[in-house]
Amino acid sequence: MIGKEAAGGEKKGQAVFEFVIAAFMLFAVIIYSLSYLSNSFDVHHTIFSSSRADAVALRVSDMLVGDESNGFVSEWPDMDTAKMQAFDDNCDSMDYFDFLNSMGLKDVVPYDRYTRVYITATGVDSGNVYVSCNQRTPPEQGIQGTVTRFAYDPADGEIVKIVVTVW
C-alpha cells in the first residue's frame, strides 16, 4: 500500500506540470493574437483612411463636372467660365464649415473636423487659373485622395484640368 500511495503522489505532481505548460501555451497564444491585432490595426486604418479620402475626392469631382446646377459645367464636357469664376469667388469668402456643407462634405463626428479640400481648375495649354479654392493647403506627406478630371472650356477653346485633393 505504501508503494501505491507514493505512485499516486507522483501523478499529482505530473498533473500540475501539465497544467502549467497548458496555461503557458494559452497565454502565449493570447499575447501573440493581441500583438498581431495591434500591429495590423495601423495598416487597416491607413487603408480605410486612404480609401475614404479617394471616395470623397471622387464625389466632389463628380459634383463639379457632372452637376449642371452646382458644378462647373453647362453641359458635359463643356465648362462654364462664369460658374467657375463664381465658385472661385465664393470659395475663399465662405466660412470653412459652410464650404464643407455646400460641397456635401459635412459628415458625422469626428470626420467633419478632419476633412480638408483643395480644388484647382487650370487651362492645360495656357495655364490660366480658373479656380484656386485653397481653403486648406494639402500636406506634402500623409493620407490624401486626389482626383484629376479634364473638361473643355468653349469660351477659351482649351482643355481644363480639374484637380480635387482631399485629406
C-alpha positions in Angstrom: 0.0 0.0 0.0 2.8 2.4 0.7 4.1 1.9 -2.9 0.7 2.7 -4.3 0.4 6.0 -2.4 3.8 7.1 -3.5 2.9 6.4 -7.1 -0.3 8.4 -6.7 1.7 11.4 -5.3 4.0 11.4 -8.3 1.0 11.5 -10.6 -0.3 14.6 -8.8 3.0 16.4 -9.5 2.8 15.4 -13.2 -0.8 16.9 -13.5 0.4 20.3 -12.0 3.3 20.4 -14.5 1.0 19.7 -17.5 -1.4 22.4 -16.3 1.5 24.9 -16.1 2.6 24.0 -19.7 -1.0 24.3 -20.9 -1.5 27.7 -19.2 1.8 28.9 -20.6 0.7 27.9 -24.2 -2.7 29.6 -23.7 -1.1 32.9 -22.6 1.4 32.7 -25.4 -1.4 32.3 -28.0 -3.4 35.2 -26.4 -0.3 37.5 -26.3 0.5 36.6 -29.9 -3.1 37.4 -31.0 -3.2 40.7 -29.2 0.2 41.7 -30.7 -0.9 40.7 -34.2 -4.1 42.7 -33.9 -2.4 45.8 -32.5 0.3 45.7 -35.3 -2.3 45.2 -38.1 -4.7 47.8 -36.8 -2.5 50.6 -38.1 -2.3 49.1 -41.6 -6.1 48.6 -41.8 -6.7 52.1 -40.5 -4.4 53.6 -43.2 -6.1 51.6 -45.9 -9.5 52.8 -44.6 -8.4 56.4 -44.4 -6.9 56.3 -47.9 -10.0 54.7 -49.4 -12.2 57.3 -47.7 -10.2 60.2 -49.0 -10.3 58.8 -52.5 -14.0 58.3 -52.3 -14.6 61.9 -51.1 -12.4 63.4 -53.8 -14.2 61.4 -56.4 -17.6 62.5 -55.0 -16.5 66.2 -55.1 -15.1 66.0 -58.6 -18.3 64.2 -59.8 -20.3 67.1 -58.4 -18.1 69.7 -60.1 -18.1 68.2 -63.6 -21.4 66.4 -63.5 -23.9 68.6 -61.7 -25.1 71.4 -64.0 -26.8 73.4 -61.2 -23.9 73.3 -58.6 -20.8 72.4 -60.6 -18.6 74.0 -63.3 -20.4 72.6 -66.4 -23.1 74.0 -68.6 -23.4 70.6 -70.3 -20.8 67.9 -70.1 -18.0 68.2 -71.2 -18.4 72.0 -71.7 -17.3 74.1 -68.8 -19.0 77.4 -67.9 -16.4 80.1 -67.2 -18.9 82.2 -65.3 -19.8 79.3 -63.0 -16.1 78.6 -62.3 -15.5 82.3 -61.5 -18.5 82.4 -59.2 -17.3 79.2 -57.4 -13.8 80.7 -57.1 -15.1 84.0 -55.6 -17.5 82.2 -53.3 -14.9 79.6 -52.1 -12.5 81.9 -50.4 -15.1 84.2 -48.9 -17.1 81.4 -47.2 -16.6 80.0 -43.7 -14.8 76.7 -43.9 -17.6 74.6 -42.4 -20.2 76.4 -44.6 -18.0 75.5 -47.6 -18.0 71.8 -46.4 -21.8 71.9 -46.3 -22.0 73.4 -49.8 -19.8 70.6 -51.1 -21.8 67.9 -49.4 -18.8 67.0 -47.1 -20.4 67.6 -43.7 -20.1 64.1 -42.2 -20.8 62.8 -38.8 -18.3 63.4 -36.0 -15.3 63.0 -36.0 -14.8 63.3 -39.7 -16.1 66.8 -40.1 -13.2 68.1 -38.1 -10.7 66.4 -40.3 -12.0 66.8 -43.9 -9.8 69.2 -45.9 -10.3 70.1 -49.5 -8.2 71.7 -52.2 -9.6 72.4 -55.7 -7.9 73.8 -58.7 -9.0 74.3 -62.3 -6.3 75.4 -64.8 -6.0 75.5 -68.5 -3.8 72.8 -69.8 -2.3 74.8 -72.7 -2.4 78.4 -71.4 -2.0 77.8 -67.7 -5.0 80.1 -67.0 -6.2 79.6 -63.4 -9.9 79.4 -63.4 -10.4 78.1 -59.8 -8.0 78.0 -57.0 -10.1 77.1 -54.0 -7.5 76.5 -51.3 -9.4 76.6 -48.1 -6.5 74.5 -46.8 -3.2 73.7 -48.4 -2.6 69.9 -48.8 0.3 68.5 -46.8 3.3 67.0 -48.6 3.1 63.8 -46.7 0.1 61.9 -45.2 -3.0 60.3 -46.4 -4.8 62.1 -49.2 -7.0 61.3 -52.1 -6.6 63.2 -55.4 -8.8 63.0 -58.5 -7.9 64.7 -61.8 -10.6 65.4 -64.4 -10.5 67.1 -67.8 -13.2 69.1 -69.4 -13.5 71.6 -72.3 -13.9 75.3 -72.0 -15.6 76.5 -75.2 -15.2 80.2 -74.3 -11.4 80.0 -74.4 -11.2 76.9 -76.6 -9.0 74.9 -74.3 -8.9 71.8 -72.1 -9.3 72.5 -68.4 -7.6 70.3 -65.8 -9.6 70.0 -62.6 -7.8 68.6 -59.6 -9.6 67.8 -56.3 -7.4 66.8 -53.3 -9.0 65.7 -50.0 -7.1 64.8 -46.8 
